[in-house]
Amino acid sequence: MKRRKTLAKKAKKSPKPKRPSRKQAEEAVERLLLWAGEDPRREGLVDTPKRVVDAYLDWFSGYKDDPVKFLQRTFQEVEGYDEMIVLRDISFESHCEHHIAPIIGVAHVGYLPNNKVVGISKLARVVETFARRFQVQEKMTAQIANCIQDVLKPKGVGIVIDATHQCMTTRGIHKSGVSMVTSRMLGTFRKDARTRAEFLRMIGKND
């Protein structure tokens, strides 16, 4: 615990370390294979460092995208539509920042527009961008809600994420079939119980 606090203090004071080259990343994977007791020179593993680095580029592609940009193109010609907009069951895959184990789940996104709406695919892209980073589910839930609130300035935002964590099923306590549900309600979704209940009913979470 003391060591973690010391490292955290140093991280705040010092600049972010320089990103290593691809060659260095592949060498790091090779060293992990050696550490695990394997021979990275054998046929089945000779290309594994390259494949792992390719996988990381895919899994963590969210760092190169700015979710704000996805929400900046809005539409105002919606015939005065001012009711709730909900996008349900947005599937995603993420990785926990503690063990780099998969987090697999769905996100439900709702907002009450304030004169402008955004294309529904953009909401899914916001979820995808935050998911494709090292994550903690609680943080990811807040990030999605805060991003939508800050950019669209709606009357309210509701986010619910339901996910399974492989760090819980494949290591440690080894409990399968357990899912984690997190939510963040902003604006009228937080202040008005009826708005919140309507959102939860629309995503099937009010039983």
C-alpha positions in Angstrom: 0.0 0.0 0.0 2.8 2.4 0.9 4.6 1.6 -2.3 1.5 2.3 -4.4 1.0 5.7 -2.7 4.6 6.6 -3.4 4.3 5.6 -7.0 1.1 7.6 -7.3 2.8 10.7 -5.9 5.7 10.3 -8.3 3.3 9.9 -11.3 1.6 13.2 -10.5 4.8 15.1 -10.4 6.6 13.5 -13.4 5.7 13.6 -17.1 4.0 10.6 -18.7 6.7 8.0 -19.8 7.5 7.9 -23.5 5.6 5.3 -25.4 7.9 2.3 -26.3 8.4 1.2 -29.9 6.5 -1.8 -31.3 9.8 -3.8 -31.2 10.1 -3.0 -27.5 6.5 -4.1 -26.9 7.1 -7.4 -28.7 10.2 -7.9 -26.7 8.2 -7.3 -23.5 5.7 -10.0 -24.5 8.6 -12.4 -25.2 10.0 -11.8 -21.7 6.6 -12.5 -20.2 6.5 -15.8 -22.0 9.9 -16.7 -20.7 8.9 -15.6 -17.2 5.8 -17.9 -17.4 8.1 -20.8 -18.1 7.7 -21.1 -21.9 10.2 -21.0 -24.8 9.1 -18.2 -27.1 11.3 -19.8 -29.9 9.1 -22.8 -30.3 6.8 -23.0 -33.3 3.5 -22.3 -31.5 4.8 -19.2 -29.8 7.3 -17.7 -32.3 4.7 -15.2 -33.7 2.9 -14.7 -30.3 4.6 -11.5 -29.4 3.5 -9.9 -32.7 -0.1 -11.2 -32.3 -0.3 -9.9 -28.8 0.8 -6.5 -29.8 -1.7 -6.5 -32.7 -4.4 -7.5 -30.2 -3.4 -4.6 -27.9 -3.7 -2.2 -30.8 -7.3 -3.4 -31.3 -8.3 -3.8 -27.6 -7.0 -0.4 -26.6 -7.8 1.6 -29.8 -10.0 3.9 -27.7 -6.9 6.0 -26.7 -6.6 7.4 -30.2 -10.2 8.5 -30.4 -11.8 11.6 -28.9 -15.4 10.8 -27.8 -16.3 14.4 -27.8 -15.9 14.6 -31.6 -18.5 11.9 -32.1 -21.1 14.1 -30.3 -20.4 17.4 -32.0 -22.5 16.9 -35.0 -26.1 17.3 -33.9 -29.5 17.7 -35.4 -32.0 20.4 -34.5 -34.7 19.8 -37.1 -36.5 17.1 -35.2 -40.0 18.6 -35.3 -39.8 19.7 -31.7 -39.1 16.2 -30.3 -38.4 16.5 -26.6 -39.0 13.0 -25.2 -36.5 10.6 -23.9 -34.1 8.9 -26.3 -32.8 5.5 -25.3 -30.3 3.2 -26.9 -30.4 -0.2 -25.3 -28.1 -3.2 -25.3 -24.9 -1.7 -26.7 -22.5 -4.6 -26.5 -18.9 -3.9 -25.6 -15.7 -5.6 -24.6 -13.2 -3.9 -22.3 -10.3 -4.8 -20.0 -9.9 -4.2 -16.3 -7.0 -2.0 -15.5 -6.0 -4.2 -12.5 -5.5 -7.6 -14.2 -6.0 -6.8 -18.0 -8.8 -9.4 -17.9 -11.8 -9.0 -20.2 -14.9 -7.1 -19.1 -17.8 -8.1 -21.4 -21.2 -6.5 -21.2 -23.9 -4.2 -22.5 -24.5 -0.5 -21.9 -27.8 1.3 -21.9 -27.7 5.0 -22.8 -30.6 7.5 -22.3 -30.9 11.2 -22.5 -33.6 13.9 -22.5 -32.7 16.3 -25.4 -32.5 20.0 -25.0 -33.2 21.3 -28.5 -30.7 19.0 -30.2 -30.1 15.3 -30.8 -27.2 13.2 -32.0 -27.2 10.3 -34.4 -27.7 7.0 -32.5 -24.5 5.5 -33.9 -22.5 8.3 -32.2 -23.8 7.1 -28.8 -22.5 3.6 -29.5 -19.2 5.1 -30.6 -18.8 6.9 -27.3 -19.4 3.7 -25.4 -16.9 1.9 -27.7 -14.2 4.6 -27.2 -14.3 4.4 -23.4 -14.6 0.6 -23.4 -11.4 0.2 -25.6 -9.2 1.5 -22.8 -8.0 0.1 -19.5 -11.1 0.4 -17.3 -12.9 0.2 -14.1 -16.6 -0.3 -14.7 -17.6 2.5 -12.3 -15.3 4.9 -14.0 -16.4 3.9 -17.5 -20.1 4.5 -16.5 -19.3 8.0 -15.2 -17.1 8.8 -18.2 -19.9 8.0 -20.7 -22.5 10.0 -18.8 -20.3 13.0 -18.2 -19.2 13.1 -21.8 -22.8 13.2 -23.1 -23.8 15.7 -20.5 -20.9 18.1 -21.2 -21.2 18.0 -25.0 -25.0 17.8 -25.7 -26.1 19.7 -22.6 -29.3 17.7 -22.4 -31.9 18.0 -19.6 -30.7 14.7 -18.2 -28.6 11.6 -18.9 -29.0 8.0 -17.7 -26.4 5.3 -18.1 -26.6 1.7 -16.9 -23.9 -0.9 -17.6 -24.3 -4.6 -17.0 -21.1 -6.6 -17.4 -19.2 -9.7 -16.4 -15.6 -9.5 -15.2 -13.2 -12.3 -16.2 -10.8 -11.3 -13.4 -13.5 -12.7 -11.1 -14.4 -15.8 -13.1 -10.9 -17.0 -14.2 -8.8 -16.0 -11.2 -9.1 -15.1 -7.5 -12.5 -16.1 -6.2 -13.4 -18.0 -9.4 -17.1 -17.2 -9.4 -18.9 -17.6 -12.8 -22.3 -16.3 -13.7 -21.9 -13.1 -11.7 -22.6 -9.8 -13.3 -22.0 -6.2 -12.1 -24.5 -3.4 -12.7 -23.5 0.2 -12.4 -25.5 3.4 -13.2 -25.1 7.1 -13.4 -28.0 9.5 -13.5 -27.5 13.2 -14.2 -29.9 16.1 -14.4 -33.6 15.2 -14.5 -32.7 11.5 -14.4 -31.3 12.1 -10.9 -33.8 14.7 -9.7 -37.1 13.3 -11.0 -38.0 9.8 -9.8 -40.6 9.5 -12.6 -38.0 10.2 -15.3 -35.6 7.8 -13.8 -38.3 5.1 -13.5 -39.3 5.6 -17.2 -35.7 5.1 -18.3 -35.3 2.0 -16.2 -38.6 0.6 -17.5 -37.5 1.2 -21.1 -34.3 -0.8 -20.6 -36.1 -3.5 -18.6 -34.4 -2.7 -15.2 -37.5 -1.8 -13.1 -38.7 -5.3 -12.2 
